[in-house]
Amino acid sequence: MTYQNRINLEELNLAVTQIKKELGKVIIGQDAFIELLLTALLANGHVLIEGVPGIAKTLTAKLLAQTLKTDFSRIQFTPDLMPSDILGTSIFNIKTQEFEFHKGPIFSHFVLIDEVNRSPAKTQAALFEVMEEQQITMDGETYVLSAPFFVLATQNPIEQEGTYALPEAQLDRFLFKIKVGYPNAEEEFEILKSHHLRQGSQPEKLIQPVMTAADLLRYRQLVQEIVVDDKIMAYMVEIIQKTRNHSHLFLGGSPRASLATLNSAKSFAAIQGRDFVIPDDVKRVLPAVMRHRVILNPEQEMEGFTADDVIKMIIESVEVPR
């Protein structure tokens, strides 16, 4: 018996398949990473990517932006970057004898922030309002950004000298924190082979746009209509509740973490071609949703535990709904 979706997801799934195909021309061995990026994009959430240098974090983000027919800005965070360099500034116009606001690079649909932890706290704090409310307030005036708005930030887990760790409130603005690791031997061979066959041609020239801003907004609305059974919601709640009283954790997930789990599970289900969420969707997105929202106790941290280890323990301790 073939299950018939109540929501027509064919167009969305075709667009996702085409984006994966375009990225696959250049990016090799990062299927899970790309799938999570697309999940966040459709769930209307921002992404923090963490990984060592040279594993195509920034390249993947740039190429993903190229598959979208939207505005794109890239901001390189540096120690001397000021909030006005991101948000914009008011400049006095001699002709009109008035101050005019000149918008900064944050006024874009797709914003790539490279090495977000390289700038001091006051510059990072400039992102608080815009990432949550998609607007900025400057000189008493509020400027609303046009939808869609997607922030993708990268950071390096090593070389912490001269960096400024993002505070918990800032981390909470990100739907996902995705950790990107090294490719295996077979994937690295394919990377070398692909690079060799391109013969110096720029990877950006190989990528064709797939989705418009209007398409993305329509698909995001479709994702909101994905069916979630009460048992699945109760399953999410039980997991989040356990993070708040687990012996290994100093800080657990907030209600925002619960909402992030719900929205990303719906998005992941839609990408899989289903109009309803199953427990496996929840399990798939939970590590990316939770790893930057929980804080380990110092004792567990010294013993070598990671947030991912504890999240896995909690998921395994909760009974899966039938």
C-alpha positions in Angstrom: 0.0 0.0 0.0 1.4 3.4 -1.0 1.0 6.3 1.4 -0.5 9.5 -0.1 0.7 12.7 1.4 -2.0 15.2 2.4 0.4 18.0 1.6 1.9 18.3 -1.8 5.6 18.2 -1.2 6.7 17.3 -4.8 7.9 20.8 -5.8 9.8 21.2 -2.5 11.5 17.8 -2.8 12.4 18.5 -6.4 14.1 21.8 -5.4 16.0 20.1 -2.5 17.2 17.3 -4.9 18.3 19.9 -7.4 20.2 21.9 -4.8 21.9 18.7 -3.5 22.8 17.9 -7.1 24.3 21.3 -7.7 26.4 21.2 -4.5 27.5 17.7 -5.3 29.4 19.1 -8.4 31.9 20.5 -5.9 31.2 19.4 -2.4 32.1 15.7 -1.7 31.3 13.6 1.4 29.3 16.2 3.2 25.8 14.8 2.6 24.7 15.0 6.3 26.0 18.5 6.6 24.2 19.7 3.5 21.0 18.0 4.6 21.1 19.9 8.0 21.8 23.2 6.2 18.7 22.7 4.0 16.7 21.6 7.1 17.6 24.9 8.9 17.0 27.0 5.7 13.4 25.6 5.4 12.8 25.8 9.1 13.6 29.6 9.1 16.6 29.1 11.5 20.2 30.3 11.5 23.2 28.0 11.6 26.6 28.0 13.3 29.2 25.8 11.7 32.2 24.6 13.6 35.2 22.8 12.1 38.9 23.0 11.6 40.2 25.1 8.7 40.2 23.6 5.2 37.1 21.4 5.3 35.0 23.6 3.0 32.8 25.2 5.6 32.8 28.6 3.9 32.8 27.2 0.4 29.7 25.1 1.1 28.0 28.1 2.5 28.9 30.2 -0.5 27.8 27.6 -2.9 24.5 27.0 -1.1 23.9 30.8 -1.4 24.5 30.5 -5.1 21.7 27.9 -5.5 19.3 30.6 -4.3 18.3 33.5 -6.4 18.6 35.9 -3.4 20.8 38.7 -2.2 24.1 37.5 -0.6 26.5 39.2 1.8 29.7 37.9 3.3 31.1 39.5 6.4 34.6 38.6 7.6 34.7 39.1 11.4 37.9 40.6 12.6 39.0 42.0 16.0 38.6 45.6 14.8 35.1 45.2 13.3 32.6 47.6 14.7 28.8 47.2 15.0 28.3 49.9 12.4 30.3 47.9 9.9 27.6 45.3 10.1 24.4 47.2 10.7 25.1 50.4 8.9 25.6 54.0 9.9 24.0 57.5 9.7 25.8 59.9 7.5 25.1 63.7 7.3 23.9 64.8 3.8 25.1 68.3 3.2 22.6 68.9 0.4 19.5 68.0 2.5 21.1 69.0 5.9 19.8 65.7 7.3 21.3 62.4 8.5 20.7 59.5 6.1 21.0 55.9 7.2 23.3 53.8 5.0 22.5 50.1 5.3 25.2 47.7 6.2 25.9 44.2 4.8 23.4 42.6 7.2 20.6 43.9 5.0 20.6 40.8 2.7 18.7 37.6 2.3 21.6 35.3 2.9 24.4 36.4 5.2 27.6 34.4 5.6 29.6 35.5 8.7 33.1 34.0 8.6 34.9 33.3 11.9 32.1 34.8 14.1 34.2 34.4 17.2 37.0 36.7 15.9 35.2 39.9 16.8 34.6 41.3 20.3 31.4 41.0 22.3 30.0 44.4 21.3 30.2 43.5 17.6 28.7 40.0 18.2 25.9 41.7 20.2 24.9 43.7 17.2 23.5 40.5 15.8 21.1 39.9 18.7 18.1 41.8 17.5 18.5 41.2 13.8 18.8 37.4 14.2 15.7 37.1 16.4 13.4 39.8 15.1 14.8 40.4 11.6 15.0 44.1 12.3 17.5 46.6 13.6 17.0 49.8 15.7 19.4 52.6 14.9 19.1 56.2 16.2 15.6 55.6 17.4 14.4 54.3 14.0 13.5 50.7 13.3 14.5 49.1 10.0 12.9 45.8 9.0 14.8 43.4 6.8 13.1 41.8 3.9 12.3 38.1 4.1 13.8 35.5 3.7 16.7 36.2 6.1 19.2 33.5 6.8 22.5 33.8 8.8 25.2 31.2 8.4 28.2 31.7 10.7 31.5 29.7 10.9 33.9 29.3 13.7 37.2 27.4 14.3 37.3 25.1 17.4 41.1 25.5 17.6 43.4 28.5 17.8 41.4 30.2 20.6 44.0 33.0 21.1 42.5 36.3 20.1 39.0 34.9 19.9 35.8 35.8 21.8 33.6 32.9 22.8 29.9 33.5 21.9 27.8 33.9 25.1 24.9 31.5 25.7 22.3 34.2 24.7 24.0 34.6 21.3 24.4 30.9 20.7 20.7 30.4 21.5 19.9 32.6 18.4 21.2 29.8 16.2 18.8 26.9 15.4 21.6 24.5 14.7 25.3 24.1 15.6 26.7 21.8 13.0 30.1 20.1 13.6 32.0 19.3 10.4 34.7 16.7 10.5 37.4 15.4 8.2 36.5 13.3 5.1 37.4 9.6 5.0 40.1 8.3 2.7 37.6 7.5 -0.2 36.0 10.9 0.0 39.3 12.7 0.1 40.4 10.8 -3.0 37.3 12.0 -4.8 38.0 15.6 -3.6 41.5 15.4 -5.1 40.1 13.8 -8.3 37.4 16.4 -8.7 39.8 19.3 -8.1 42.2 17.8 -10.6 39.5 17.4 -13.3 38.3 21.1 -12.9 41.8 22.2 -14.0 41.8 25.4 -12.0 38.2 26.5 -12.9 36.4 28.2 -10.1 33.8 26.0 -8.3 31.4 28.9 -8.2 31.1 28.8 -11.9 29.7 25.3 -11.8 26.7 26.1 -9.6 23.3 27.1 -11.1 20.5 28.8 -9.1 17.6 26.6 -8.2 15.3 28.5 -5.8 14.0 32.0 -5.7 13.2 34.0 -2.5 9.5 33.6 -3.2 9.9 29.8 -3.6 11.7 29.6 -0.3 9.0 31.6 1.6 6.4 29.3 0.0 8.3 26.1 1.1 8.7 27.5 4.6 5.0 27.9 4.8 4.5 24.3 3.6 6.9 23.0 6.3 4.7 24.7 9.0 1.8 22.5 7.8 3.6 19.2 8.5 1.6 17.1 10.9 3.0 16.4 14.4 1.2 13.9 16.6 0.8 14.7 20.3 2.9 11.6 21.2 5.8 13.0 19.1 5.5 16.4 20.9 5.4 14.6 24.3 8.5 12.7 23.2 10.3 16.0 22.4 9.2 17.6 25.7 10.4 14.6 27.7 13.9 14.8 26.1 14.2 18.5 26.7 13.0 18.2 30.3 15.6 15.6 31.0 18.4 18.0 29.9 17.3 20.3 32.7 17.8 17.8 35.6 20.5 15.5 34.2 23.4 15.0 36.6 26.0 15.6 33.8 24.5 19.0 32.8 24.8 22.4 34.5 22.4 24.0 32.0 19.6 22.3 30.0 17.5 23.3 27.1 15.0 26.2 27.3 11.5 26.3 25.7 13.2 27.8 22.7 15.1 24.5 22.4 11.7 22.7 22.3 10.4 25.0 19.6 13.7 24.6 17.6 13.3 20.8 17.8 9.7 20.9 16.6 10.4 23.2 13.7 13.5 21.4 12.5 11.9 18.0 12.8 9.0 19.2 10.6 11.5 20.6 8.1 13.6 17.4 8.1 10.4 15.3 7.6 9.4 17.5 4.6 12.9 17.0 3.0 12.4 13.2 3.4 9.1 13.6 1.4 6.8 13.0 4.4 4.0 15.3 5.6 4.3 14.0 9.2 7.1 13.7 11.8 8.4 10.4 13.1 10.7 9.8 16.1 13.7 9.3 13.8 13.3 12.9 12.5 13.5 14.1 16.1 16.6 12.0 16.8 18.3 13.2 13.7 18.0 16.9 14.4 18.4 16.9 18.2 22.2 16.9 18.4 22.4 19.9 16.1 19.6 21.7 18.1 21.0 20.9 21.6 24.8 20.8 21.5 25.2 24.6 21.9 22.3 25.0 24.3 23.4 22.7 27.1 26.4 23.2 29.4 28.3 20.3 30.9 29.2 20.2 34.6 33.0 20.8 35.0 33.5 17.3 36.4 32.1 15.6 33.3 34.0 18.0 31.1 37.3 17.0 32.8 36.4 13.4 32.3 36.2 13.9 28.6 32.4 14.0 28.1 31.0 16.1 25.3 27.6 17.6 24.9 26.9 15.1 22.1 27.7 12.2 24.5 25.1 13.4 27.0 22.5 14.2 24.4 22.9 10.6 23.1 22.5 9.2 26.6 19.3 11.2 27.1 17.8 10.2 23.8 18.6 6.5 24.5 16.9 6.8 28.0 13.6 8.0 26.6 11.1 5.5 25.3 10.2 6.0 21.7 6.5 6.6 21.1 4.6 3.8 19.2 
